[in-house]
Amino acid sequence: MLAVALLMAQASLALARSAPDSFADLAEKVSPAVVNITTSTVIAGHQGVNPMVPEGSPFEDFFRDFMNPDGNNGNRPPRRSQALGSGFVISPDGFIVTNNHVIEKADEIEIEFFSGEVLEAKVIGTDPNTDIALLKVNSDDPLPYVPFGDSDLMRVGDWVMAMGNPLGQGFSVSAGIVSARGRALSGTYDDYIQTDAAINRGNSGGPLFNMDGEVVGVNTAILSPNGGSIGIGFAMSSGVVTNVVDQLKQFGETRRGWLGVRIQDVTADMAEALGLNEARGALVTDVPEGPASAAGMESGDVILSFDGAQVEDTRGLVRQVGNTAVGKAVRVEVFRDGATKTLKVTLGRRETAEAAVPAAATPNAAPQQTEMLGMTLVPLTDALREQMDLGAKMEGLVVKDIDETGEAYEKGLRAGDVITEAGQQKVTTVADLEKRVEDARDAGRKSLLLLVRRQGEPRFVALSVSD
C-alpha cells in the first residue's frame, strides 16, 4: 500500500510539473482585460536641410522647387508621431497598467480593447524608476480585469504566458518559462523576471501571466542584437509593480521610504575584518543628516535586518526601504563593535531627500610621507585640506602614491584617496594606522577595514595585514 501511495504521489507531482496541454482556456479567460495602446505626439516643425548649391547654378531653381514644393523656405510644419504598446486593466472602474516609456510625452492615448472598443485614457501617474505608468479610462459598463499574483512564488522553470501587441500586429499570445529571477538591468528598484516567452516591440507594458491567470510581471524589455525576440525577455515583477501602482493611485506619484545612509556590499575579507560570521548585510559608509543619523546609526555599522526582514546585500536593502511607507518607524538591526544593536528609525521620503555631497580635488603635494600597505601616505595638513577642498574638520591620511602591483591598488585605492578610519577608529597619523594594524594582528584577524573617501564619496576596503 505504501509503495502504491508513493507511486501515486510521484505521478501527481509529475503531472503538476508537466507542460499544459493547451493555453487556449487561459488565453480566452484573460484576453478581455488585455489592451492595445496607441499614443500620439506632436513633434514641432523645424528648419529643413537644403543642399549647398552655388548661386547662379543651373541646378539652383531645381533644388529650390524640389526641396520646398510649398514655398515654405524649408520650414517643415509640426507633424504627429504615433507609437504602439500594450497594457492591462486591473479594476472594473478602468485603471490600466502599462510601461512609462509607452506613454511618455504622449499628447493623446487611445486604448483598444479585445472587443474592438476604443476609449481615450488619461495619465494618473508615472514612475520612471520602475518604468511603470497608471492610466484611467471612463466606461459606462464595468470592465473585465485581471488580478495581480505573487511574483515571489514564481520559480525558475514555471510556465508563464505573455500577451500584448507585438510589432503592432494586434492581440497576440506567447508562452514559455521563467528563465531566471531577480534580474537587475539598470534601475535602483529593479526586480525582473526573465522569460523565454517571446516578447517583441509593442509588447511593452503587457502582462506576464502565471497559469492561474494572475499577472506576475509587466513585460518591459528584451535583450536582442537585432531588435527581435531571441528568448531573453524581462518583466518587472508584480511585487514591485503593485506597490508602485498603489502609490500612483493614491498620490499620483511615488513616495518611497528613505533611510539616509550610504552603503556598500560586505565582501568576505570585510566580514573577516569586522568579525562577522558571514559576508552579508549592508555596510554603512556614511551617515549624513537624516533619519538614520537621528536614530544613532554610525559609519561602519553593518545593517543585518530591516523592519524584521533579513538584509542580504545593498540592492535588497534599497528595495526594502523603498517599499516601506514614509513616516513609518522601523527597527533596524546593526552589527557594531562585535555585537548587534537595534535602532528605531523613522523613515523620511526619498523623493524629497537632499543628498549632501562634499567636493574634493586631487592633491599636488604632501609633507612627511611614509610607505605602508603598498601606499605612500601623508597626514592631512591645513594646506592639503585647502588644496583638496575638504573642509577644516576632515582628518586622515592622504594616499600620495600607490604600488600598482599591490593589493591596495587591486582593490581600487588610488592616489588622492583619504583614509579616515582603520578598524572602525579614526586615524590622523601614520602611527594611528600602524596601531590599528597591530591590533588586528593581535586579534588574529587577517584583514583590516579602512574607510576611504574619494571625491566626497566614502567606501570601505579591507586590506591584508598578515605577517
C-alpha positions in Angstrom: 0.0 0.0 0.0 2.8 2.4 0.9 4.5 1.7 -2.4 1.3 2.3 -4.3 0.8 5.6 -2.5 4.3 6.7 -3.2 3.9 5.9 -6.9 0.6 7.8 -7.0 2.2 10.8 -5.3 5.1 10.8 -7.8 2.7 10.5 -10.7 0.7 13.5 -9.3 3.9 15.5 -8.9 5.0 14.7 -12.5 1.6 15.7 -13.8 1.7 19.0 -11.9 5.0 19.9 -13.4 4.3 18.8 -17.0 3.6 21.2 -19.8 0.0 22.3 -20.1 -1.9 20.6 -22.9 -3.1 24.0 -24.2 -3.0 27.6 -23.2 -6.3 28.3 -25.0 -8.6 28.3 -21.9 -6.2 30.7 -20.1 -5.9 33.0 -23.1 -9.7 33.1 -23.6 -10.1 33.9 -19.9 -7.7 36.8 -19.7 -7.8 38.3 -23.2 -10.7 40.7 -22.5 -8.6 42.5 -19.9 -5.5 43.0 -22.1 -5.4 46.2 -24.2 -3.5 47.7 -27.1 -2.3 51.3 -26.5 -1.8 53.8 -29.3 -0.1 57.1 -28.4 0.1 60.3 -30.4 2.6 63.0 -30.0 3.0 66.3 -31.9 6.6 67.0 -32.9 7.4 70.6 -33.5 8.4 71.7 -37.0 12.0 72.5 -37.8 14.2 74.0 -40.5 14.8 71.6 -43.3 18.2 70.8 -44.7 18.9 72.3 -48.1 21.8 71.2 -50.4 24.7 73.6 -50.9 24.2 74.8 -54.5 26.4 77.7 -55.8 24.4 80.8 -56.5 23.6 81.1 -60.2 24.0 77.4 -60.8 21.6 75.8 -63.3 20.5 73.5 -60.5 19.5 76.3 -58.2 15.9 76.5 -59.3 15.6 72.8 -59.5 16.7 72.1 -55.9 14.7 75.0 -54.6 11.5 73.6 -56.1 12.3 70.1 -55.2 13.1 70.7 -51.5 10.4 73.4 -51.0 7.4 72.5 -53.2 5.1 74.6 -51.0 7.4 77.6 -51.0 7.9 77.4 -47.2 11.7 78.1 -47.4 12.5 74.7 -45.8 10.4 75.3 -42.6 8.6 72.0 -42.0 5.3 72.1 -40.3 4.6 70.3 -37.0 3.9 66.6 -37.5 2.2 63.9 -35.4 4.1 60.8 -34.4 2.4 57.6 -33.2 3.7 54.7 -31.1 2.2 51.4 -30.0 2.3 49.4 -26.8 0.3 47.1 -24.5 -1.3 47.2 -21.1 -3.9 45.5 -19.0 -7.0 46.5 -16.9 -6.6 46.0 -13.1 -10.0 47.1 -11.9 -13.6 47.3 -13.2 -13.6 51.1 -13.0 -11.0 51.4 -15.6 -7.5 51.6 -14.1 -4.9 50.3 -16.6 -1.2 49.5 -16.1 1.5 49.9 -18.8 5.1 51.0 -19.1 6.1 54.6 -18.6 8.1 54.6 -21.9 5.0 53.6 -23.8 3.1 56.8 -22.9 5.9 59.2 -22.1 5.4 62.6 -23.7 2.2 61.5 -25.4 -0.5 64.1 -26.1 -3.2 61.6 -26.7 -3.6 58.0 -25.5 -6.1 55.6 -27.0 -7.0 52.2 -25.5 -8.2 49.4 -27.8 -10.0 46.6 -26.1 -10.2 43.0 -27.2 -13.8 43.6 -28.2 -12.7 46.4 -30.6 -14.0 49.2 -28.4 -11.7 52.3 -28.3 -11.5 54.7 -25.3 -9.3 57.7 -24.5 -7.2 57.4 -21.4 -5.6 59.9 -19.1 -2.4 59.5 -17.1 -2.9 59.1 -13.3 0.8 58.9 -12.5 4.2 57.5 -13.7 7.3 56.1 -12.1 10.3 56.3 -14.4 12.4 54.4 -11.9 10.5 51.2 -12.5 9.1 52.2 -15.9 5.5 51.8 -14.7 2.6 54.1 -15.6 -1.0 54.1 -14.4 -3.8 55.2 -16.8 -7.6 55.6 -16.4 -10.5 55.3 -18.8 -14.1 56.0 -18.3 -16.6 53.4 -19.3 -20.4 53.1 -18.9 -20.0 49.5 -18.0 -17.7 47.6 -15.6 -14.6 46.5 -17.5 -13.1 43.0 -17.4 -9.9 43.0 -15.4 -7.1 40.7 -14.2 -5.7 40.4 -10.7 -2.0 40.6 -9.7 -0.3 37.4 -8.4 2.6 36.9 -6.1 5.8 37.1 -8.1 7.8 35.8 -5.2 6.1 32.4 -5.5 7.4 32.0 -9.1 10.2 29.6 -9.5 12.7 29.1 -12.3 11.1 26.7 -14.7 7.5 27.7 -14.0 5.3 28.2 -17.1 4.2 31.8 -18.0 2.2 33.4 -20.8 2.8 36.8 -22.3 0.1 38.9 -24.1 0.3 42.1 -26.0 0.5 43.9 -29.3 3.9 42.8 -30.8 5.1 44.9 -33.7 1.6 46.4 -34.0 0.1 43.1 -35.2 -2.7 43.2 -32.6 -3.6 40.9 -29.8 -1.1 38.1 -29.6 -0.1 35.3 -27.1 3.3 33.7 -26.5 4.3 31.2 -23.8 7.5 30.0 -22.1 9.0 29.5 -18.7 10.6 31.6 -16.0 14.3 31.6 -17.1 15.7 33.5 -14.1 14.6 35.6 -11.1 15.8 38.8 -9.5 17.4 40.2 -12.6 18.6 43.9 -12.5 19.0 45.9 -15.6 19.8 49.5 -14.7 17.4 50.8 -12.1 17.7 51.0 -8.3 14.5 49.1 -7.7 14.8 46.5 -10.5 13.4 43.1 -9.8 12.8 41.5 -13.2 11.6 38.1 -14.1 13.5 36.7 -17.1 11.5 34.6 -19.5 11.9 32.9 -22.9 8.3 33.7 -23.8 8.5 35.7 -27.0 8.5 39.5 -26.2 8.9 42.0 -29.1 8.5 45.7 -29.6 4.9 46.6 -28.9 4.7 44.0 -26.1 6.0 46.7 -23.7 3.5 47.2 -20.8 1.7 44.0 -21.4 1.1 41.3 -18.7 3.0 38.2 -18.0 0.6 35.6 -16.5 1.0 32.6 -14.3 -1.1 29.6 -15.0 -3.8 30.8 -12.7 -4.4 33.9 -14.9 -2.7 36.3 -12.4 -0.3 39.0 -13.5 3.2 38.2 -12.1 5.1 40.7 -14.3 4.9 43.6 -16.7 6.7 42.9 -19.9 9.3 45.7 -20.2 12.5 44.9 -22.1 14.3 42.4 -24.3 17.9 41.5 -24.8 18.5 41.3 -28.5 21.2 42.0 -31.1 18.6 42.6 -33.9 15.6 44.1 -32.2 13.6 40.9 -32.3 13.0 38.2 -29.6 15.8 35.7 -29.1 14.2 34.3 -26.0 15.6 36.7 -23.4 12.8 39.0 -22.2 12.3 40.8 -18.9 9.1 41.6 -17.0 9.1 43.8 -13.9 7.9 41.6 -11.1 4.4 42.2 -9.6 6.0 42.5 -6.2 7.4 45.8 -7.4 4.6 46.9 -9.6 1.7 46.5 -7.1 3.4 48.8 -4.6 4.1 51.4 -7.3 0.5 51.2 -8.6 -1.0 51.6 -5.1 1.0 54.8 -4.6 0.2 56.2 -8.1 -3.4 55.5 -7.5 -3.4 57.2 -4.1 -1.0 60.1 -4.6 -0.4 60.4 -8.4 3.3 59.9 -7.6 5.6 57.5 -5.7 6.5 58.1 -2.1 9.4 55.8 -1.2 11.0 55.4 2.2 14.4 56.9 2.8 16.9 55.7 5.4 19.6 58.3 4.9 22.8 56.3 4.6 25.4 55.5 2.0 26.1 51.7 1.8 28.2 49.1 0.1 28.2 45.3 0.0 30.1 43.2 2.5 32.8 41.1 1.0 34.4 38.0 2.6 37.5 39.9 3.6 35.5 42.7 5.0 33.4 40.3 7.1 36.6 38.7 8.4 38.0 42.1 9.3 34.7 43.1 11.1 34.4 39.8 12.9 31.2 38.8 11.1 30.4 35.1 10.7 29.2 35.5 7.1 29.5 38.1 4.3 26.1 39.6 4.2 24.3 42.8 5.0 24.9 46.4 4.0 28.0 48.2 5.3 27.3 51.8 6.2 30.0 54.1 4.7 28.5 57.5 5.6 25.6 58.8 7.6 24.6 62.3 6.5 22.0 64.3 8.3 18.7 62.3 8.1 16.6 59.6 9.7 19.5 57.1 10.3 21.7 59.8 11.8 18.9 60.9 14.2 18.5 57.3 15.3 22.2 56.9 16.1 23.4 54.9 13.2 27.2 55.2 12.6 29.6 54.8 9.8 31.0 51.2 10.0 27.7 49.7 11.1 26.6 46.7 9.2 22.8 46.6 8.6 21.7 43.0 9.2 17.9 43.3 9.2 15.4 46.0 8.3 11.8 46.0 9.7 12.1 42.3 10.6 13.4 41.2 7.3 17.0 39.9 6.9 19.3 42.1 4.7 21.4 40.1 2.2 23.0 43.0 0.3 22.7 46.6 -0.6 20.4 46.1 -3.5 18.0 44.2 -1.3 18.1 46.9 1.4 17.4 49.7 -1.1 14.3 47.8 -2.3 13.1 47.0 1.2 13.5 50.6 2.3 11.9 52.0 -0.9 8.9 49.7 -0.4 8.3 50.9 3.2 5.8 53.7 3.9 7.2 57.2 4.5 7.0 58.1 8.2 6.9 54.5 9.4 9.1 53.8 12.5 11.1 50.6 11.8 13.6 48.5 13.8 17.0 48.2 12.2 19.5 45.7 13.5 23.1 46.6 13.0 26.4 44.9 13.8 28.8 47.3 15.7 32.0 46.6 17.7 31.4 42.8 17.7 27.8 42.9 18.8 24.4 43.5 17.4 22.3 46.6 18.3 18.8 47.5 17.4 17.9 51.1 16.3 14.5 52.6 15.8 14.4 54.7 12.6 11.5 56.9 11.4 11.8 56.9 7.6 11.9 60.0 5.5 10.8 60.4 1.9 13.4 59.6 -0.8 12.0 61.8 -3.5 12.4 64.9 -1.3 15.7 64.0 0.4 18.7 66.2 -0.3 22.0 64.4 -0.6 25.0 66.3 0.7 28.0 65.5 -1.5 31.2 67.3 -0.4 33.6 68.3 -3.1 37.2 67.1 -3.4 40.2 67.6 -5.6 43.4 65.7 -6.3 46.4 66.9 -4.2 49.5 68.1 -5.8 51.9 67.8 -2.9 52.2 66.5 0.7 54.7 66.7 3.5 56.4 63.9 5.5 55.5 60.7 3.7 55.5 57.0 4.9 55.2 53.8 2.8 52.8 51.3 4.3 50.4 48.6 3.0 51.6 49.3 -0.6 50.8 53.0 -0.3 52.8 56.2 0.2 50.8 58.0 3.0 50.9 61.6 4.4 48.8 63.1 7.1 46.3 65.9 6.2 47.5 69.4 6.8 45.7 72.7 6.5 47.4 73.3 3.2 46.2 69.9 1.8 42.7 70.5 3.1 42.6 73.8 1.2 44.0 72.2 -2.0 41.6 69.3 -1.8 38.6 71.4 -0.7 38.0 69.0 2.2 36.9 71.4 4.9 38.6 72.2 8.2 37.1 69.2 10.1 38.4 66.5 7.7 41.1 64.3 9.2 43.0 61.3 7.9 45.9 60.1 5.7 46.2 61.1 2.1 47.4 58.4 -0.4 50.1 60.2 -2.2 51.3 57.3 -4.3 50.4 53.6 -4.6 52.1 50.4 -5.8 50.2 49.4 -8.9 51.2 45.7 -8.3 49.9 45.6 -4.8 46.7 44.6 -3.1 45.6 48.2 -2.3 45.7 49.1 -6.0 43.9 45.9 -6.9 41.1 46.7 -4.5 40.6 50.2 -6.0 42.6 52.6 -3.9 44.3 55.4 -5.8 46.5 58.4 -5.3 44.3 61.2 -3.8 42.2 59.0 -1.7 41.9 59.9 2.0 41.9 57.2 4.7 39.8 58.5 7.6 39.3 55.3 9.6 41.0 52.0 10.2 39.5 49.2 12.2 36.4 51.5 12.6 38.5 54.0 14.5 39.7 57.4 13.3 43.2 57.8 12.1 45.0 61.1 11.8 48.7 59.9 11.8 50.6 57.0 10.3 51.2 55.9 13.9 47.4 55.6 14.4 47.3 53.3 11.3 50.3 51.2 12.5 48.5 50.7 15.8 45.3 49.6 14.1 47.4 47.1 12.1 49.0 45.7 15.2 45.6 45.5 17.0 44.2 43.5 14.1 47.1 41.1 14.1 46.9 40.7 17.9 43.2 39.8 17.5 44.1 37.1 15.0 42.5 38.9 12.0 43.9 38.6 8.6 42.4 41.9 7.3 42.0 45.5 8.4 39.0 47.5 7.3 39.8 51.0 6.0 37.2 53.8 5.4 38.3 55.7 2.3 36.9 58.9 0.8 37.3 59.9 -2.8 35.6 62.9 -4.4 33.5 63.1 -1.3 32.2 59.5 -1.6 33.1 57.1 1.3 33.6 53.4 0.9 35.2 50.6 2.9 38.2 48.5 1.7 39.6 45.5 3.6 43.4 45.1 3.2 45.5 42.1 4.3 47.6 42.6 7.4 49.0 39.1 7.8 52.7 38.9 8.7 
